[in-house]
């Protein structure tokens, strides 16, 4: 995690304390989501979008605020952020190129074609960022529109069939808007993005997590009152297996099957005191799933 307090490096401004909530404007939007969704936890993805708007990316500080607002642990928030590739993180460039690398786009080298063009213009491969932090590139999972490969997203823009002259013209347009040329990046040394997940102290676990393994109740669960209803997953009792409790022909664990001796003899099972033993012997000897002596005799 980023430092929370103390002094910064010599010559730099003192480090500021971490913020505890969003700006008033985005807090108002958060309260709208809280009213719209059944509980605050359900609004997590939308609140993370507010964090992107507030901080420019989902920072560690932003995740702490989101966790507090949505009544979940910071680890839960980070799990969401690291699972979905569309959330912008501090290690990404100002402009992110996300190139679909799943099967439908990868066929016929469509993914590689788009990545090679980006590298030829910006000097970065998948997983890299330009030295000035302006552009980054990465492979991502399916972006939909599988019939129009390759699919590429740049920030919040979505493009289909993005290769060849179309991608070339778009890259030139971006460079011109930024006052840059390919010469500013080619051979200048791209940087590898550090996507490692940071350590989160256990003290960020929310109240009740260590007591029950999950929240006891949601603050806005429409089916239970506050503080009522245990939401911990219950594991049902183990089911009896067919071998311990035969189920065919109404045979159970305590009753003896009819005509058990014929089942023992015909099935060729090992010696036993009752027909059930003969039935399992018939199962082993002939591969027939005989559940009692009568079936053992029939199939033996």
Secondary structure, DSSP 8 states (H G I E B T S, - for coil): ----SS--STTS--------S--HHHHHHHHHHHHHSSSGGGGHHHHHHHHHHHHSS--HHHHHHHHHHHTS-HHHHHHHHHH-TTS--TTS-SEEEEEE-SHHHHGGGHHHHHHHHHHHHH---TTEE-TTSSEEEEEES--S-TTS-S-EEETTEEESS--THHHHHHHHHHHHHTT--GGGTTTS--EE---------GGGS-TTHHHHSS-S--TT-TTS-TT-S--S---------TTTS--GGG--SSS--TTHHHHHHHHT----SSHHHHHHHHHHHH-----SHHHHHHH-
